[in-house]
């Protein structure tokens, strides 16, 4: 695998994904019982936006940079931005927290984290970042493989974020197969499947394949910053949330129009519906 998330850190897809993740983890905390947060493709944990690599693409300028100095912000987005600003105490945008660091800020002391990363160099960065986080376990493992060993978690409550690189031609097919197997081992878990959107044909097949598994409660949320029919670039990003917590759809529906307005490049749109 050659994928390096540093090229894309803080872009519109990251902002969208992390606002949704913020809402989800806040919803999980409404019940007092502890839960386990699991990431199958965790990445490095955080990313230096002032690095040479990040500046080659400067994708963060069309993402987190657009929100950085805004003041009229919905409450959910404000909660997300407060976490990002903890990593930038000078109020100059230099560091972007990935999903693991974002989740760490949102978990309670009694909650637990399991983070997997397969690339050894990236794993070393992730392990260093979480070396003093007692509630976290970091593994140099294939994330899909470790799900077979740890599901269901001891807490019997939890969230699994599956966010692969989509470098492989069969990634969507593999994602459906892996999450179906995971749901058979742990039927009540909350699963978040992130995906890039470049083709409506591929997207629709992915959704049909998910429905065909028989998995219930499939909430899809999509944000487009370009027209849907443009297939030569990343025109949007989406998530499917399996077994979403109560009222999560309502919380996200309140901020989707705002996110779309602020992040759109050309004729953006959004979708929130159950498959």
C-alpha positions as CSV (number, residue, x, y, z in Angstrom):
1,X,0.0,0.0,0.0
2,X,1.3,3.4,-1.0
3,X,-1.5,5.5,0.5
4,X,-0.4,8.4,2.8
5,X,-3.2,10.3,4.5
6,X,-1.0,13.3,5.1
7,X,-1.7,14.3,1.5
8,X,-5.4,14.5,2.3
9,X,-5.5,15.4,6.0
10,X,-8.0,18.1,6.9
11,X,-9.7,18.0,3.5
12,X,-13.5,18.3,3.1
13,X,-13.9,14.5,3.4
14,X,-12.0,14.6,6.8
15,X,-14.1,17.5,8.1
16,X,-17.3,15.7,7.1
17,X,-16.3,12.3,8.5
18,X,-15.1,13.9,11.8
19,X,-18.2,16.0,12.3
20,X,-20.3,12.8,11.9
21,X,-17.9,10.9,14.3
22,X,-18.2,13.7,16.9
23,X,-22.0,13.4,16.8
24,X,-21.8,9.6,17.0
25,X,-19.5,9.5,20.0
26,X,-21.5,12.2,21.8
27,X,-24.6,10.0,21.3
28,X,-22.8,7.0,22.7
29,X,-22.1,8.8,25.9
30,X,-25.8,9.4,26.6
31,X,-25.8,6.0,28.2
32,X,-23.6,5.5,31.3
33,X,-22.3,2.0,30.4
34,X,-18.7,2.1,29.0
35,X,-18.1,1.3,25.3
36,X,-15.2,0.4,23.1
37,X,-14.1,2.4,20.1
38,X,-12.3,0.4,17.4
39,X,-10.5,1.7,14.3
40,X,-9.4,-0.8,11.6
41,X,-7.3,1.7,9.6
42,X,-6.2,4.2,12.1
43,X,-3.4,6.1,10.4
44,X,-0.8,8.2,12.2
45,X,-3.1,9.8,14.7
46,X,-2.3,13.4,13.7
47,X,-0.9,15.3,10.8
48,X,1.4,18.3,10.3
49,X,-0.3,20.6,7.8
50,X,2.8,22.8,7.5
51,X,4.8,19.8,6.2
52,X,6.2,19.6,2.7
53,X,3.9,16.6,2.0
54,X,0.7,18.3,3.0
55,X,1.6,21.4,1.1
56,X,2.0,19.4,-2.1
57,X,-1.8,19.0,-2.3
58,X,-3.0,21.7,0.1
59,X,-6.3,19.9,0.3
60,X,-6.8,21.2,3.9
61,X,-7.4,24.7,2.3
62,X,-10.7,23.4,0.9
63,X,-11.6,21.7,4.2
64,X,-10.7,22.7,7.7
65,X,-9.1,26.0,6.6
66,X,-12.6,27.2,5.3
67,X,-14.1,26.8,8.8
68,X,-11.1,28.0,10.9
69,X,-12.0,31.6,11.5
70,X,-15.8,31.4,11.2
71,X,-17.9,32.5,14.2
72,X,-21.5,31.6,13.4
73,X,-21.1,27.9,13.8
74,X,-23.7,25.1,14.6
75,X,-23.1,23.6,18.1
76,X,-22.1,20.2,16.7
77,X,-19.5,21.7,14.4
78,X,-18.3,23.9,17.2
79,X,-17.6,20.8,19.4
80,X,-15.5,19.3,16.6
81,X,-13.6,22.6,16.0
82,X,-12.8,22.9,19.7
83,X,-11.0,19.6,19.5
84,X,-9.0,20.6,16.4
85,X,-8.1,23.9,18.1
86,X,-6.7,22.0,21.1
87,X,-4.0,20.8,18.7
88,X,-3.4,24.3,17.5
89,X,-3.1,26.4,20.8
90,X,-1.7,29.5,18.9
91,X,-4.9,29.5,16.8
92,X,-2.7,29.0,13.7
93,X,-3.8,26.0,11.8
94,X,-0.7,23.7,11.7
95,X,-1.9,20.3,13.0
96,X,-4.9,18.2,12.1
97,X,-6.0,15.4,14.4
98,X,-7.1,12.2,12.7
99,X,-9.9,10.0,13.9
100,X,-8.0,8.4,16.7
101,X,-7.0,11.7,18.3
102,X,-10.4,13.1,17.8
103,X,-12.0,10.1,19.5
104,X,-9.6,10.2,22.4
105,X,-10.9,13.7,23.2
106,X,-14.5,12.5,23.2
107,X,-14.1,9.2,25.2
108,X,-14.7,9.0,28.9
109,X,-12.1,7.5,31.3
110,X,-14.1,4.3,31.5
111,X,-14.3,3.9,27.7
112,X,-11.7,2.0,25.7
113,X,-9.9,2.3,22.3
114,X,-8.5,-0.3,20.0
115,X,-6.4,1.1,17.1
116,X,-5.0,-0.9,14.2
117,X,-2.5,0.2,11.5
118,X,-0.8,-2.1,9.0
119,X,1.9,0.2,7.6
120,X,4.9,-0.1,10.0
121,X,6.1,3.5,9.6
122,X,2.7,4.9,10.3
123,X,2.1,2.5,13.1
124,X,5.2,3.7,14.8
125,X,3.9,7.3,14.8
126,X,0.5,6.1,16.0
127,X,2.0,4.1,18.8
128,X,4.2,7.1,19.9
129,X,1.1,9.3,19.9
130,X,-0.8,7.0,22.2
131,X,2.0,5.7,24.3
132,X,0.7,7.5,27.4
133,X,-3.0,6.8,26.8
134,X,-3.8,4.0,29.2
135,X,-7.3,3.3,27.7
136,X,-5.8,2.7,24.2
137,X,-4.3,-0.4,22.6
138,X,-2.4,0.0,19.4
139,X,-1.7,-2.9,17.1
140,X,0.4,-3.4,14.0
141,X,-2.2,-5.6,12.4
142,X,-4.6,-5.9,9.5
143,X,-7.7,-4.2,10.9
144,X,-10.1,-6.6,9.2
145,X,-8.2,-9.5,10.7
146,X,-8.2,-8.3,14.2
147,X,-12.0,-7.8,14.2
148,X,-12.3,-11.6,14.1
149,X,-10.4,-11.8,17.4
150,X,-11.9,-8.9,19.4
151,X,-15.6,-8.9,18.4
152,X,-17.7,-8.7,20.4
153,X,-15.8,-6.5,22.9
154,X,-16.0,-7.1,26.6
155,X,-18.1,-4.0,27.0
156,X,-20.8,-5.3,24.6
157,X,-21.2,-1.6,23.5
158,X,-19.1,0.1,20.9
159,X,-18.3,1.7,17.6
160,X,-16.2,0.3,14.8
161,X,-14.8,2.8,12.3
162,X,-13.8,1.2,9.0
163,X,-12.0,3.7,6.9
164,X,-9.8,1.9,4.3
165,X,-7.6,3.6,1.7
166,X,-9.6,2.4,-1.3
167,X,-6.4,1.7,-3.3
168,X,-7.6,-1.8,-4.3
169,X,-10.0,-2.3,-7.1
170,X,-12.2,-4.6,-5.0
171,X,-12.2,-2.4,-1.9
172,X,-16.0,-1.9,-1.9
173,X,-16.7,-5.6,-2.3
174,X,-14.3,-6.4,0.4
175,X,-15.8,-3.8,2.7
176,X,-19.2,-5.4,2.3
177,X,-17.9,-8.9,3.0
178,X,-15.9,-7.8,6.0
179,X,-18.7,-5.8,7.7
180,X,-21.2,-8.6,7.0
181,X,-18.9,-11.1,8.8
182,X,-18.4,-8.6,11.7
183,X,-22.1,-8.1,12.1
184,X,-22.6,-11.8,12.3
185,X,-20.1,-11.9,15.2
186,X,-21.5,-8.8,16.9
187,X,-25.0,-8.0,15.8
188,X,-25.6,-5.0,18.1
189,X,-22.4,-3.0,17.3
190,X,-22.4,0.4,15.7
191,X,-20.4,0.3,12.5
192,X,-19.2,3.4,10.5
193,X,-18.1,2.7,6.9
194,X,-16.4,5.7,5.3
195,X,-16.1,5.8,1.5
196,X,-15.0,8.2,-1.3
197,X,-17.5,9.1,-4.0
198,X,-16.3,9.3,-7.6
199,X,-19.0,7.3,-9.4
200,X,-22.7,7.0,-8.8
201,X,-22.7,3.6,-10.5
202,X,-20.1,2.3,-8.0
203,X,-21.9,3.9,-5.1
204,X,-25.3,2.5,-5.9
205,X,-23.9,-1.0,-6.3
206,X,-22.1,-0.7,-3.0
207,X,-25.4,0.3,-1.3
208,X,-27.3,-2.6,-3.1
209,X,-24.7,-5.1,-1.9
210,X,-25.0,-3.8,1.7
211,X,-28.8,-4.2,1.6
212,X,-28.5,-7.7,0.1
213,X,-26.6,-8.8,3.2
214,X,-29.7,-8.5,5.3
215,X,-28.1,-6.0,7.7
216,X,-30.8,-3.7,9.2
217,X,-30.6,0.0,10.0
218,X,-28.3,1.3,7.3
219,X,-28.1,5.1,7.5
220,X,-26.2,6.7,4.6
221,X,-24.9,10.3,4.8
222,X,-23.2,11.9,1.8
223,X,-21.6,15.3,1.2
224,X,-20.8,16.5,-2.3
225,X,-18.6,19.5,-3.0
226,X,-18.9,19.0,-6.8
227,X,-21.8,17.8,-8.9
228,X,-22.7,14.1,-8.5
229,X,-22.3,13.3,-12.2
230,X,-18.6,14.3,-12.3
231,X,-16.7,11.0,-12.3
232,X,-13.1,12.1,-12.9
233,X,-12.3,13.3,-9.4
234,X,-13.4,13.0,-5.7
235,X,-16.7,14.8,-5.9
236,X,-18.0,13.7,-2.5
237,X,-17.6,11.5,0.5
238,X,-20.1,9.3,2.4
239,X,-20.6,7.1,5.4
240,X,-22.9,4.3,6.1
241,X,-23.7,3.9,9.8
242,X,-25.1,0.5,10.9
243,X,-27.3,0.6,14.0
244,X,-27.0,4.4,14.5
245,X,-27.8,5.6,18.0
246,X,-31.2,7.2,18.7
247,X,-31.6,10.7,17.2
248,X,-28.2,10.7,15.5
249,X,-29.8,11.2,12.1
250,X,-31.6,14.3,13.4
251,X,-28.4,15.8,14.9
252,X,-26.5,15.4,11.7
253,X,-29.4,16.6,9.5
254,X,-29.2,19.9,11.3
255,X,-25.6,20.6,10.3
256,X,-25.5,19.0,6.8
257,X,-26.9,22.1,5.0
258,X,-24.4,24.3,6.8
259,X,-21.4,22.0,6.0
260,X,-22.5,21.8,2.3
261,X,-22.7,25.6,2.1
262,X,-19.3,26.2,3.6
263,X,-17.4,23.4,1.9
264,X,-18.9,23.3,-1.6
265,X,-16.6,24.2,-4.5
266,X,-19.2,23.8,-7.3
267,X,-22.9,22.9,-7.1
268,X,-22.6,20.8,-3.9
269,X,-25.4,18.8,-2.3
270,X,-26.0,16.3,0.5
271,X,-28.0,13.1,1.2
272,X,-29.2,11.6,4.4
273,X,-31.5,8.6,4.2
274,X,-32.0,5.0,5.3
275,X,-31.2,2.3,2.7
